[in-house]
Amino acid sequence: MSIDWSAFTPWPALLGGLLIGLAAAMFVLLNGRIAGISGILGGLLQPARGDVGWRAAFLLGLIGSPLAYGLFAVLPAVRIDAGFGALIAAGLLVGIGTRYGSGCTSGHGVCGLSRLSPRSLAATVVFMGCGFVTVYVIRHLFAA
């Protein structure tokens, strides 16, 4: 195993993490809501009266932010090393895990852990453990 030191960018990663944490904290303090993407999107699929605007604005911000950034800087090249079938299977597995776990990694990992939620700790450990096992199996057991 080797580390690509030219791609090692701790300061931008730290700044990004701080901004995500600040945004999640402001969202819960100012709105009383958790910034979990699956819950926000799920609320749009079964909308409640007066609850659509902020959800749509949040999701548009998630999509629009990289587009706005791209106006001022070069976006990194996207490289996906998986086939279409693997991407579909991965998406379905993530969706199933999100439903069974009552939330996604952003809801549990960022917002739940910061609130010291035991349920979020358990969910995050399971998310991460499944990711570790998947990478090991794909890279070491299936790679011939």
N, C-alpha and C positions, 0 to 999 in steps of 0.2 A: 504494500500500500504506500502511496506517496501523496503528498499534499501539494497542490498547485498554489504556491505562495503568491503568485501574481494575481490570483483570484481571491486571496485572503483580504477581506475588507472589514476589519473590526469596527472602525469609526462610523461608517455609514450604517452598518448593522445595528450598532448601539443607538445611534440617533433614530433609526426607524423603530426600534423597540420602544424607545422612550416616547416617541410620538404615538404609537399604538396604545401604550399604557395610559398616556395622558388623555387621549381621545376616549378610551373606554371608561376611565375614571370620571371624566366630564359628562359622558353620556349617562352614567348611572346616577351621578350626583345631581345633574340638572333635569333629567327626565325620569329618573327612577326605573330605567329599563336597562336590560343587559344587552350588550352589543354582540350577540351571537347571531351569525349570519343565517344559520338554518332557521332560527326562530323568527327573524325579521322577514325572510323570504316566505316562510310558511304562513305568516300572518297576512301576506299579500294573496296567497292562494285561497284563504278563507277569510276575507276581509271583514272587520268589524267597523261599524259606523264611526267615522272620524279618525280612523286609525291607518288610513292608506297613505296620506301625504308624507308623513315622516319616514315611513318604511320605503316608499318609492324614492324619496330624496336620498336616503342612506345608500340604497343600492345603486342609484345613479352616480353618487359620489364615488363608490367603489369602482365603477366602470370608467367614469370620467376622469378620475385622478391620473391614471397612467397616460391617458390620452392627452391631458393638459400638460403633463410632464414632458411628453414627447414633442410638444411644440418648442420647448426650450433646450432639450438635451436629446442625445441619441439613446434610444431604448436599446437594451441589450438584445442580442439575437436569441430567439426562442429555438431551443433544440430539444425535441422529444425523442427519446430512444426506446419507444414502445410502439407496437402496432395498434391499429384501430381497435381490434378485438380486446387487447389488454387494457386500453383506455376505457372502453365500455364496461368491462368487468370491474375495473378499479372504481369507476364512478358509481356503479351499482352497489359495490361493497361499502363504499364510503356512505352512500345514502342509507343503506340498511343499518350500518353502525350508528349513524346519526340518529335514526329513529329509535333504535334500541337503547342508545345512551342518553336519550332525551336532550340532545344538543350536539353541537359540533366542537371542533377544536378551539375555535375562537371563543365560543361561549364558555366552555369548561376550562380550557387552558389559560386564557387571558383573564376573563372576567371572574370565573368561579374560583380559581386558585388565589386571585387577589382578595377575594372575600373569605378565604380560608374554608371553603366548602368541602367537606369530606367526600361528598358525592362527585364533585368535580375532580378531586384528587384521584379517586378511583377511576373515573372515566379517562383522565389524562394518562394515567399509568397504563391502562388497557390500550388506548390509542397508540401510545409510544411503543409499548411492547409488541403490538401487532405489526407496527411499522418495522421494528428491528428484525422480527422473525421473517417478515416478508422479504426484506432486503437480503437477509442471510440465505434464505431458500432460493431466491431468484439468482443471486450472484454466485453462490457457492455450491448448491446442490443441483441446480438446473444448468449451470454454465459448464459445458464439457470441454 
